[in-house]
């Protein structure tokens, strides 16, 4: 339904003539007649005035796809949402973009953290270097923990700085007039960079396996172990790109309330907020227990990629269960 038809129906629903509506909006009757015939469009000030006068949202008046039966529901829903201004949206997008490289580097640090341990394990296996297993494990673990600590510290610092915009990702929001257009423009300008980033990241992850496959030809355990380190280095750069472009793209999705940022997804996320903390604390406990108990620091790192895959799988199952229960309760 177009704007002209909505004005007619809303006016008649209120029992007003064109002249009565014109008086309330401080315009001429001819202006209202032109709006209703589609020969002209009211300016934004008049749209806002009609929104207040009819008790509907500006989105309802401006968007053709929103039908007549839903205006009051739309308005009631938006009244409970937090409004996002142009300044807030730009501030959120600018800060997210500024932090995207730092976030990507922090995550890359996590992926790279076992590399030193893996490479030193390859040295001890080769027997060409005078380094004991205990020394190699000790040095590798120190480097691993320092790198993880630096990455966690960086993420916590950025999280604190992004705290003022946390509501955009967690609460249901309504974009003020003009915000959607700004977000769509910035998103379209970033689209080519996003596609290139995803493509490059996928290529790096695929290529990362090549050295490991080639090492099997020589059938050398030290070489194979060292190639695991090379694999992690390639993957880390792929992950860096994924996180960097994905972080920026997620800021657009958060403002547009798409995919993981729809109202349903946000409500589900609130019910799952306890899960990551419990899961990763348990994974850490298992990692330390196995590493210390079996003295297998050179191999126990495999727990982390396995834990990452399981986390996604378990969380996905929990999300489907919660959403299924929500639909049954409606």
TORKOL-4160 file (C-alpha; in steps of 0.2 Angstrom, whole numbers, padded with zeros to 4 digits, m for minus):
330
<pt num="1" X="0000" Y="0000" Z="0000"/>
<pt num="2" X="0007" Y="0017" Z="m0005"/>
<pt num="3" X="0007" Y="0033" Z="0006"/>
<pt num="4" X="m0007" Y="0041" Z="m0003"/>
<pt num="5" X="m0019" Y="0026" Z="0001"/>
<pt num="6" X="m0013" Y="0025" Z="0019"/>
<pt num="7" X="m0017" Y="0044" Z="0021"/>
<pt num="8" X="m0034" Y="0041" Z="0014"/>
<pt num="9" X="m0038" Y="0026" Z="0025"/>
<pt num="10" X="m0031" Y="0034" Z="0041"/>
<pt num="11" X="m0041" Y="0050" Z="0038"/>
<pt num="12" X="m0057" Y="0041" Z="0035"/>
<pt num="13" X="m0054" Y="0029" Z="0050"/>
<pt num="14" X="m0053" Y="0045" Z="0061"/>
<pt num="15" X="m0069" Y="0052" Z="0053"/>
<pt num="16" X="m0060" Y="0068" Z="0046"/>
<pt num="17" X="m0063" Y="0077" Z="0030"/>
<pt num="18" X="m0048" Y="0083" Z="0019"/>
<pt num="19" X="m0051" Y="0100" Z="0026"/>
<pt num="20" X="m0051" Y="0095" Z="0044"/>
<pt num="21" X="m0035" Y="0085" Z="0041"/>
<pt num="22" X="m0028" Y="0100" Z="0033"/>
<pt num="23" X="m0032" Y="0111" Z="0048"/>
<pt num="24" X="m0024" Y="0099" Z="0060"/>
<pt num="25" X="m0008" Y="0099" Z="0049"/>
<pt num="26" X="m0008" Y="0118" Z="0046"/>
<pt num="27" X="m0009" Y="0115" Z="0027"/>
<pt num="28" X="m0022" Y="0119" Z="0013"/>
<pt num="29" X="m0035" Y="0107" Z="0008"/>
<pt num="30" X="m0028" Y="0106" Z="m0009"/>
<pt num="31" X="m0011" Y="0100" Z="m0002"/>
<pt num="32" X="m0020" Y="0085" Z="0006"/>
<pt num="33" X="m0030" Y="0082" Z="m0010"/>
<pt num="34" X="m0013" Y="0081" Z="m0019"/>
<pt num="35" X="m0006" Y="0069" Z="m0007"/>
<pt num="36" X="m0020" Y="0058" Z="m0008"/>
<pt num="37" X="m0021" Y="0058" Z="m0027"/>
<pt num="38" X="m0002" Y="0054" Z="m0027"/>
<pt num="39" X="0002" Y="0070" Z="m0037"/>
<pt num="40" X="0014" Y="0076" Z="m0023"/>
<pt num="41" X="0022" Y="0070" Z="m0007"/>
<pt num="42" X="0022" Y="0078" Z="0010"/>
<pt num="43" X="0039" Y="0084" Z="0017"/>
<pt num="44" X="0047" Y="0075" Z="0032"/>
<pt num="45" X="0040" Y="0087" Z="0044"/>
<pt num="46" X="0022" Y="0083" Z="0039"/>
<pt num="47" X="0026" Y="0065" Z="0039"/>
<pt num="48" X="0031" Y="0066" Z="0057"/>
<pt num="49" X="0016" Y="0076" Z="0061"/>
<pt num="50" X="0004" Y="0064" Z="0053"/>
<pt num="51" X="0013" Y="0050" Z="0062"/>
<pt num="52" X="0009" Y="0058" Z="0079"/>
<pt num="53" X="m0008" Y="0063" Z="0073"/>
<pt num="54" X="m0013" Y="0045" Z="0067"/>
<pt num="55" X="m0004" Y="0036" Z="0080"/>
<pt num="56" X="0007" Y="0026" Z="0068"/>
<pt num="57" X="0026" Y="0025" Z="0065"/>
<pt num="58" X="0034" Y="0035" Z="0051"/>
<pt num="59" X="0041" Y="0018" Z="0044"/>
<pt num="60" X="0023" Y="0013" Z="0042"/>
<pt num="61" X="0019" Y="0029" Z="0032"/>
<pt num="62" X="0035" Y="0028" Z="0021"/>
<pt num="63" X="0037" Y="0009" Z="0018"/>
<pt num="64" X="0025" Y="0002" Z="0005"/>
<pt num="65" X="0028" Y="m0016" Z="0011"/>
<pt num="66" X="0020" Y="m0012" Z="0028"/>
<pt num="67" X="0001" Y="m0015" Z="0026"/>
<pt num="68" X="m0014" Y="m0007" Z="0034"/>
<pt num="69" X="m0017" Y="m0020" Z="0047"/>
<pt num="70" X="m0001" Y="m0018" Z="0056"/>
<pt num="71" X="0001" Y="0001" Z="0061"/>
<pt num="72" X="m0003" Y="0000" Z="0079"/>
<pt num="73" X="0007" Y="m0016" Z="0082"/>
<pt num="74" X="0022" Y="m0007" Z="0073"/>
<pt num="75" X="0020" Y="0008" Z="0083"/>
<pt num="76" X="0018" Y="m0001" Z="0100"/>
<pt num="77" X="0033" Y="m0012" Z="0096"/>
<pt num="78" X="0044" Y="0003" Z="0091"/>
<pt num="79" X="0039" Y="0012" Z="0107"/>
<pt num="80" X="0047" Y="m0001" Z="0117"/>
<pt num="81" X="0063" Y="0000" Z="0107"/>
<pt num="82" X="0078" Y="0011" Z="0109"/>
<pt num="83" X="0080" Y="0024" Z="0096"/>
<pt num="84" X="0096" Y="0025" Z="0087"/>
<pt num="85" X="0101" Y="0043" Z="0080"/>
<pt num="86" X="0112" Y="0046" Z="0065"/>
<pt num="87" X="0126" Y="0052" Z="0077"/>
<pt num="88" X="0125" Y="0036" Z="0087"/>
<pt num="89" X="0125" Y="0025" Z="0072"/>
<pt num="90" X="0140" Y="0033" Z="0064"/>
<pt num="91" X="0149" Y="0033" Z="0081"/>
<pt num="92" X="0146" Y="0014" Z="0082"/>
<pt num="93" X="0151" Y="0010" Z="0064"/>
<pt num="94" X="0167" Y="0021" Z="0065"/>
<pt num="95" X="0173" Y="0014" Z="0082"/>
<pt num="96" X="0169" Y="m0004" Z="0076"/>
<pt num="97" X="0179" Y="m0001" Z="0060"/>
<pt num="98" X="0193" Y="0007" Z="0070"/>
<pt num="99" X="0194" Y="m0008" Z="0081"/>
<pt num="100" X="0192" Y="m0021" Z="0068"/>
<pt num="101" X="0211" Y="m0023" Z="0064"/>
<pt num="102" X="0215" Y="m0024" Z="0083"/>
<pt num="103" X="0201" Y="m0037" Z="0085"/>
<pt num="104" X="0208" Y="m0047" Z="0071"/>
<pt num="105" X="0226" Y="m0046" Z="0077"/>
<pt num="106" X="0220" Y="m0052" Z="0094"/>
<pt num="107" X="0211" Y="m0067" Z="0087"/>
<pt num="108" X="0226" Y="m0071" Z="0076"/>
<pt num="109" X="0237" Y="m0071" Z="0091"/>
<pt num="110" X="0226" Y="m0085" Z="0099"/>
<pt num="111" X="0229" Y="m0095" Z="0083"/>
<pt num="112" X="0247" Y="m0092" Z="0083"/>
<pt num="113" X="0250" Y="m0095" Z="0101"/>
<pt num="114" X="0254" Y="m0114" Z="0100"/>
<pt num="115" X="0266" Y="m0112" Z="0085"/>
<pt num="116" X="0282" Y="m0109" Z="0096"/>
<pt num="117" X="0277" Y="m0125" Z="0106"/>
<pt num="118" X="0274" Y="m0135" Z="0090"/>
<pt num="119" X="0291" Y="m0129" Z="0081"/>
<pt num="120" X="0301" Y="m0133" Z="0097"/>
<pt num="121" X="0293" Y="m0150" Z="0098"/>
<pt num="122" X="0299" Y="m0153" Z="0080"/>
<pt num="123" X="0317" Y="m0148" Z="0085"/>
<pt num="124" X="0317" Y="m0160" Z="0100"/>
<pt num="125" X="0311" Y="m0174" Z="0088"/>
<pt num="126" X="0324" Y="m0171" Z="0075"/>
<pt num="127" X="0338" Y="m0174" Z="0089"/>
<pt num="128" X="0349" Y="m0161" Z="0079"/>
<pt num="129" X="0347" Y="m0148" Z="0093"/>
<pt num="130" X="0352" Y="m0150" Z="0110"/>
<pt num="131" X="0336" Y="m0146" Z="0119"/>
<pt num="132" X="0327" Y="m0157" Z="0131"/>
<pt num="133" X="0308" Y="m0160" Z="0130"/>
<pt num="134" X="0305" Y="m0151" Z="0146"/>
<pt num="135" X="0314" Y="m0136" Z="0140"/>
<pt num="136" X="0305" Y="m0135" Z="0124"/>
<pt num="137" X="0289" Y="m0138" Z="0132"/>
<pt num="138" X="0292" Y="m0124" Z="0145"/>
<pt num="139" X="0298" Y="m0111" Z="0133"/>
<pt num="140" X="0283" Y="m0115" Z="0121"/>
<pt num="141" X="0270" Y="m0114" Z="0136"/>
<pt num="142" X="0277" Y="m0097" Z="0142"/>
<pt num="143" X="0276" Y="m0090" Z="0124"/>
<pt num="144" X="0258" Y="m0097" Z="0122"/>
<pt num="145" X="0252" Y="m0090" Z="0139"/>
<pt num="146" X="0260" Y="m0073" Z="0135"/>
<pt num="147" X="0252" Y="m0072" Z="0118"/>
<pt num="148" X="0235" Y="m0078" Z="0124"/>
<pt num="149" X="0236" Y="m0065" Z="0139"/>
<pt num="150" X="0240" Y="m0051" Z="0127"/>
<pt num="151" X="0226" Y="m0056" Z="0115"/>
<pt num="152" X="0213" Y="m0057" Z="0129"/>
<pt num="153" X="0219" Y="m0040" Z="0137"/>
<pt num="154" X="0217" Y="m0032" Z="0120"/>
<pt num="155" X="0199" Y="m0039" Z="0118"/>
<pt num="156" X="0194" Y="m0034" Z="0135"/>
<pt num="157" X="0200" Y="m0016" Z="0133"/>
<pt num="158" X="0191" Y="m0014" Z="0116"/>
<pt num="159" X="0175" Y="m0022" Z="0124"/>
<pt num="160" X="0175" Y="m0008" Z="0138"/>
<pt num="161" X="0177" Y="0006" Z="0125"/>
<pt num="162" X="0163" Y="m0001" Z="0114"/>
<pt num="163" X="0152" Y="m0003" Z="0130"/>
<pt num="164" X="0141" Y="0013" Z="0126"/>
<pt num="165" X="0135" Y="0005" Z="0110"/>
<pt num="166" X="0132" Y="m0012" Z="0117"/>
<pt num="167" X="0113" Y="m0009" Z="0117"/>
<pt num="168" X="0114" Y="m0009" Z="0098"/>
<pt num="169" X="0118" Y="m0028" Z="0097"/>
<pt num="170" X="0109" Y="m0034" Z="0113"/>
<pt num="171" X="0093" Y="m0023" Z="0113"/>
<pt num="172" X="0079" Y="m0021" Z="0101"/>
<pt num="173" X="0081" Y="m0004" Z="0092"/>
<pt num="174" X="0073" Y="0008" Z="0080"/>
<pt num="175" X="0082" Y="0018" Z="0068"/>
<pt num="176" X="0078" Y="0036" Z="0067"/>
<pt num="177" X="0074" Y="0044" Z="0050"/>
<pt num="178" X="0089" Y="0044" Z="0038"/>
<pt num="179" X="0099" Y="0031" Z="0048"/>
<pt num="180" X="0095" Y="0016" Z="0037"/>
<pt num="181" X="0100" Y="0026" Z="0021"/>
<pt num="182" X="0117" Y="0030" Z="0029"/>
<pt num="183" X="0120" Y="0012" Z="0034"/>
<pt num="184" X="0115" Y="0005" Z="0017"/>
<pt num="185" X="0127" Y="0017" Z="0008"/>
<pt num="186" X="0142" Y="0013" Z="0019"/>
<pt num="187" X="0138" Y="m0006" Z="0017"/>
<pt num="188" X="0137" Y="m0005" Z="m0002"/>
<pt num="189" X="0154" Y="0004" Z="m0002"/>
<pt num="190" X="0161" Y="m0009" Z="0009"/>
<pt num="191" X="0154" Y="m0024" Z="m0001"/>
<pt num="192" X="0168" Y="m0026" Z="m0013"/>
<pt num="193" X="0181" Y="m0026" Z="0001"/>
<pt num="194" X="0170" Y="m0039" Z="0011"/>
<pt num="195" X="0170" Y="m0051" Z="m0004"/>
<pt num="196" X="0188" Y="m0049" Z="m0007"/>
<pt num="197" X="0192" Y="m0052" Z="0011"/>
<pt num="198" X="0181" Y="m0068" Z="0012"/>
<pt num="199" X="0189" Y="m0075" Z="m0004"/>
<pt num="200" X="0207" Y="m0072" Z="0002"/>
<pt num="201" X="0203" Y="m0079" Z="0019"/>
<pt num="202" X="0196" Y="m0095" Z="0011"/>
<pt num="203" X="0211" Y="m0097" Z="m0001"/>
<pt num="204" X="0223" Y="m0095" Z="0013"/>
<pt num="205" X="0214" Y="m0108" Z="0024"/>
<pt num="206" X="0215" Y="m0120" Z="0009"/>
<pt num="207" X="0233" Y="m0117" Z="0005"/>
<pt num="208" X="0238" Y="m0120" Z="0023"/>
<pt num="209" X="0235" Y="m0138" Z="0021"/>
<pt num="210" X="0247" Y="m0140" Z="0006"/>
<pt num="211" X="0264" Y="m0140" Z="0017"/>
<pt num="212" X="0257" Y="m0153" Z="0028"/>
<pt num="213" X="0252" Y="m0164" Z="0014"/>
<pt num="214" X="0269" Y="m0162" Z="0005"/>
<pt num="215" X="0278" Y="m0167" Z="0022"/>
<pt num="216" X="0270" Y="m0184" Z="0021"/>
<pt num="217" X="0280" Y="m0188" Z="0006"/>
<pt num="218" X="0296" Y="m0188" Z="0015"/>
<pt num="219" X="0288" Y="m0197" Z="0030"/>
<pt num="220" X="0297" Y="m0187" Z="0043"/>
<pt num="221" X="0289" Y="m0184" Z="0060"/>
<pt num="222" X="0299" Y="m0168" Z="0064"/>
<pt num="223" X="0295" Y="m0161" Z="0047"/>
<pt num="224" X="0277" Y="m0165" Z="0049"/>
<pt num="225" X="0276" Y="m0157" Z="0066"/>
<pt num="226" X="0285" Y="m0142" Z="0059"/>
<pt num="227" X="0272" Y="m0141" Z="0045"/>
<pt num="228" X="0258" Y="m0141" Z="0058"/>
<pt num="229" X="0266" Y="m0124" Z="0063"/>
<pt num="230" X="0266" Y="m0118" Z="0045"/>
<pt num="231" X="0248" Y="m0123" Z="0044"/>
<pt num="232" X="0243" Y="m0113" Z="0059"/>
<pt num="233" X="0253" Y="m0097" Z="0052"/>
<pt num="234" X="0243" Y="m0098" Z="0036"/>
<pt num="235" X="0226" Y="m0101" Z="0045"/>
<pt num="236" X="0230" Y="m0086" Z="0057"/>
<pt num="237" X="0231" Y="m0074" Z="0042"/>
<pt num="238" X="0215" Y="m0081" Z="0035"/>
<pt num="239" X="0207" Y="m0079" Z="0052"/>
<pt num="240" X="0213" Y="m0061" Z="0053"/>
<pt num="241" X="0205" Y="m0057" Z="0037"/>
<pt num="242" X="0189" Y="m0066" Z="0041"/>
<pt num="243" X="0188" Y="m0057" Z="0058"/>
<pt num="244" X="0192" Y="m0040" Z="0051"/>
<pt num="245" X="0180" Y="m0039" Z="0037"/>
<pt num="246" X="0167" Y="m0049" Z="0047"/>
<pt num="247" X="0168" Y="m0037" Z="0062"/>
<pt num="248" X="0164" Y="m0022" Z="0050"/>
<pt num="249" X="0150" Y="m0031" Z="0041"/>
<pt num="250" X="0142" Y="m0036" Z="0058"/>
<pt num="251" X="0141" Y="m0018" Z="0063"/>
<pt num="252" X="0129" Y="m0015" Z="0048"/>
<pt num="253" X="0119" Y="m0031" Z="0052"/>
<pt num="254" X="0117" Y="m0025" Z="0070"/>
<pt num="255" X="0110" Y="m0008" Z="0064"/>
<pt num="256" X="0099" Y="m0016" Z="0051"/>
<pt num="257" X="0094" Y="m0030" Z="0063"/>
<pt num="258" X="0098" Y="m0044" Z="0051"/>
<pt num="259" X="0103" Y="m0062" Z="0054"/>
<pt num="260" X="0110" Y="m0064" Z="0072"/>
<pt num="261" X="0103" Y="m0047" Z="0077"/>
<pt num="262" X="0085" Y="m0049" Z="0074"/>
<pt num="263" X="0073" Y="m0047" Z="0088"/>
<pt num="264" X="0071" Y="m0066" Z="0089"/>
<pt num="265" X="0090" Y="m0069" Z="0089"/>
<pt num="266" X="0093" Y="m0056" Z="0102"/>
<pt num="267" X="0080" Y="m0064" Z="0114"/>
<pt num="268" X="0088" Y="m0081" Z="0111"/>
<pt num="269" X="0105" Y="m0074" Z="0115"/>
<pt num="270" X="0099" Y="m0067" Z="0131"/>
<pt num="271" X="0094" Y="m0084" Z="0137"/>
<pt num="272" X="0111" Y="m0091" Z="0131"/>
<pt num="273" X="0123" Y="m0078" Z="0139"/>
<pt num="274" X="0128" Y="m0091" Z="0153"/>
<pt num="275" X="0134" Y="m0104" Z="0140"/>
<pt num="276" X="0151" Y="m0097" Z="0134"/>
<pt num="277" X="0158" Y="m0094" Z="0151"/>
<pt num="278" X="0154" Y="m0111" Z="0157"/>
<pt num="279" X="0159" Y="m0120" Z="0141"/>
<pt num="280" X="0176" Y="m0112" Z="0139"/>
<pt num="281" X="0180" Y="m0113" Z="0158"/>
<pt num="282" X="0177" Y="m0132" Z="0156"/>
<pt num="283" X="0187" Y="m0133" Z="0140"/>
<pt num="284" X="0202" Y="m0125" Z="0149"/>
<pt num="285" X="0200" Y="m0136" Z="0164"/>
<pt num="286" X="0201" Y="m0151" Z="0152"/>
<pt num="287" X="0215" Y="m0145" Z="0143"/>
<pt num="288" X="0226" Y="m0142" Z="0158"/>
<pt num="289" X="0221" Y="m0158" Z="0166"/>
<pt num="290" X="0226" Y="m0168" Z="0151"/>
<pt num="291" X="0242" Y="m0158" Z="0148"/>
<pt num="292" X="0248" Y="m0160" Z="0166"/>
<pt num="293" X="0241" Y="m0177" Z="0169"/>
<pt num="294" X="0249" Y="m0185" Z="0153"/>
<pt num="295" X="0263" Y="m0173" Z="0150"/>
<pt num="296" X="0257" Y="m0170" Z="0133"/>
<pt num="297" X="0259" Y="m0152" Z="0130"/>
<pt num="298" X="0265" Y="m0155" Z="0112"/>
<pt num="299" X="0249" Y="m0163" Z="0107"/>
<pt num="300" X="0235" Y="m0157" Z="0119"/>
<pt num="301" X="0234" Y="m0141" Z="0109"/>
<pt num="302" X="0222" Y="m0150" Z="0097"/>
<pt num="303" X="0209" Y="m0148" Z="0111"/>
<pt num="304" X="0206" Y="m0130" Z="0106"/>
<pt num="305" X="0201" Y="m0132" Z="0088"/>
<pt num="306" X="0190" Y="m0147" Z="0093"/>
<pt num="307" X="0182" Y="m0137" Z="0107"/>
<pt num="308" X="0179" Y="m0123" Z="0094"/>
<pt num="309" X="0170" Y="m0134" Z="0083"/>
<pt num="310" X="0160" Y="m0142" Z="0097"/>
<pt num="311" X="0155" Y="m0125" Z="0104"/>
<pt num="312" X="0147" Y="m0120" Z="0087"/>
<pt num="313" X="0138" Y="m0137" Z="0086"/>
<pt num="314" X="0132" Y="m0137" Z="0104"/>
<pt num="315" X="0127" Y="m0119" Z="0103"/>
<pt num="316" X="0117" Y="m0121" Z="0087"/>
<pt num="317" X="0107" Y="m0136" Z="0095"/>
<pt num="318" X="0103" Y="m0125" Z="0110"/>
<pt num="319" X="0098" Y="m0110" Z="0098"/>
<pt num="320" X="0086" Y="m0122" Z="0088"/>
<pt num="321" X="0078" Y="m0129" Z="0105"/>
<pt num="322" X="0075" Y="m0112" Z="0112"/>
<pt num="323" X="0067" Y="m0105" Z="0096"/>
<pt num="324" X="0057" Y="m0120" Z="0095"/>
<pt num="325" X="0050" Y="m0118" Z="0112"/>
<pt num="326" X="0047" Y="m0099" Z="0109"/>
<pt num="327" X="0036" Y="m0103" Z="0094"/>
<pt num="328" X="0026" Y="m0116" Z="0104"/>
<pt num="329" X="0023" Y="m0104" Z="0118"/>
<pt num="330" X="0016" Y="m0090" Z="0106"/>
